[in-house]
Amino acid sequence: MHVNPFARNLDRVEVPSRSLPMGTPDFRVALVTGALSVLLLAVVADAGNVHARELHARLIAIGGTLAFIVLGIVSVRSVGNETQRVLSARVGPTHASAVRLLITLFGAAVVLFASLGLLAVPIGHLLLGGAITGVIVGIAAQQSLGNIFAGLILLLARPFNIHDEIRIRSGALGGEITGRVSGMGLTYVTLDTTEGALAVPNSTLLAAAVGPAPSERAVRIPRVG
């Protein structure tokens, strides 16, 4: 049986790769739903009125608010998922899930208050009660909240990564500390030092001087003059 050497194997046709669109599905969903939420917020605030005599104004207010709630929740959820995906490789899935929870709670609160405003619900008393409660909780948990906000800043600024060898200079820590970063959380950064594991509060670390640990093979350069 004669086999044509120039015959092509149709089962192994290679399709040229195409450049994939930028961003993940959660990022694109967050971008689209966020833009639509802002647009709905502007339209309902301008043309809707739940207490108006005209039926169309009431329908715009109620229907637009319901659509805003749905889009806002989807946007917040997508932002939280994307943030968790980005942070999982850096700080671990546990701490990334905690950041996602904070983003979800904050975004849900924003959507709730904006929706109440669109429906002309008086939120002055709610805001006053929430402000008083927030002040009390803030005073009681001042140090913990400071560590959480410092942890978020460290996650965004990224002065170091997990497995980096760093040194920390801080008067609050009693001098200089050198170690390998083994974990980063919302309240503490864990270092593996020669004396064992050490948990450094994020607020202390944010106020300290941080840099890479000197290499053991570093060559000392003589000073001229």
N, C-alpha and C positions, 0 to 999 in steps of 0.2 A: 504493500500500500504506500503510495507516494504522499509524503507530507510536505506541504508548501512551507518552506522556511520563513517566508515573509508573511505568513498568516498571523493575525493578531488574536490574542486571547481576549475575547469580549468580556470575560468574567473578571478581568483585572484592569479595567479601564480606570486610569487615575484622573480624578477631577481636580483641576487647579484650585488651590486654596485661595479663598478670598478673605480680605481683611474683615474681621468681625467689627461690629459697631462698638463704639466706646461705651464703657460702663456696663454694669450688671443689670439684670432685669429689675431688681429692687431699686437701683439708682434711677433707672429711667422711669419707673412707676412713681417714685417719690417726686421726681422733677415735674412730671406731667400733672399729677394730682395736686401737687402743691401750687402750681401755676393756676390750675382751674379753681382751686379753693380761694385763692386771692381774688380771682376775677369774679367769682360768685359773691364773695364778701362785699366787693365794691358795688355790684349790680343790685344786690338786695338792700344794701344800706342806702342806695340812691333812689330806687324805684319801688321798694317794698315798704309796706306799713301794715302791721298786723291789726292796728286799731282804725284803719281807714274805712270810709264808707264804701269805696269802690271795691268790687269783688276782685278785680285783677290785681290790685295792690296787695290785698290780703293773700291771694294765691301766690304771688311772687314772694312775699315774705315767708309764708309757711313752706312752700315747695322749695324755694331757694335755700332756706335754713336746713331742711332735711337733706338736700343734696350736698350742702356744705359739710354737714356732720359726716356723711358717708365718705366724701372725698378727703376730709381732714383726717378721719381715722385711718383710711388706707395710706395716706401720705405719712402719718406718724409711724404706722406699723412698718412701712417700707424703709423709712429712715433708720428706725431701730434695728431692723434686720441687716441693713447694709453696714451700720456701725459695728454690730456684733461680728459680722464677717471680717471686717478690716482689723478689728482689735483682737480677734481670737488667736491669730498667729503671733501677736505681740505680747499679750498679757495673759493668755489662756482663756478657755471657754467660760470658766466660772466668773471671772471678773468682767469679761466681755458681756455676759448675760446681765450682770449688775448694772453696767452702763446702759444697756438696752432698756432695762426696767426704768431707770431714771428718765431716759429720753421719752419713753412711752407715757409715764405719769405726767411729765411736764407738758408734753404735746397734747395729752387728753385734757388737761386743765385749760390750756389755751383754747382748744376747740370748744369746750364747755362754756367758758365765759364769753367767747365770741358769739356762740349760738344764742345764749341768753340775751346778749345785747341786740342781736338781730330780731328777736321776738319781743323786744321792749320790756323785758322782765327787769324790775328794779334789783340791781345787784349791789347797791351801795351797802346794805346791811351785811350781805355775804362777804363783801370785800373787807368791811370793817372787822367782822368777826374773824375772818381769815388772817387779817393783819395782826390782830391781837394774839391769836394763837401762834402765828409765825414768830412773833417777837418772843413769846414765852419759850417756844421750842428752840429758837435760835440761841437764847441765853443759856438754856439748859444743856444744849449740845454744841456749844461754840467750837470746842476743840475738834470734835468729830466732824462737824461740817467744814471746818478749815482744812482738815486732812482730805476730805472728799473733793473739795474744790481744787486743792493743790494737786491731788491725783489726776484730776481731769486736765489740768494745765500741763502736767508732766506727760500725759498721754498725747496731747496735741503738740507740745514743743519738741518732744522726743530728744532730750539731751543724751540719752543712752538707751540701749535695748537690753533685753534679756540675754544672758550669757556674756555680756561685756564686762571686762575688768576695769573697774573705776576706782577713783580715790575721792574722798569727801573731806573737805576742810570746813569745820564749823566749830565755833566756840561752844555751842550748846551740846555738841557731842564730845567735847573735851580734847579736841585736836583733830588729827587726820586719821581717817579710816580707809583701808584698802580692801577690796573684795570683789567677788564676782556676783553680778546680779542674777539671782535665781528666781525671782518672782516680783511682779508689780501688781498691786491691788489699788482699791479706792482709798485705802487708809494707810497702808504700809508698803515699803519696798524691802524685800528680803535680800540680804547679802550673805554670801558664803565667805567668811574670813578665816584666817589662820586659827582663830580662837573659837570657831563655830559659827552657826547661823545667827544673824543679827537682823532684827526688824527695825527699820528706821522710819519714823513718821513722815508722811509726805510733806507736811508743812515745814518740818525741819529741813528736809532735803531740798525743798524749793528755795529756802533762804540760805542754803549753803553753797560753797564753791565746789563744783563737780567737774571732773575731767578724767581722761583715760589714765589708767595706772601706768607708771613708768615700766618699760620693758627691762627685763633682767640683762638683756644684751645691749642696752643703750650705752653709747660711747660718750664719755664725758668730754666735752670740747673745752680745751684750755682757753682761758681768757687772755687776750692779747693786751700788752701794756700793763 
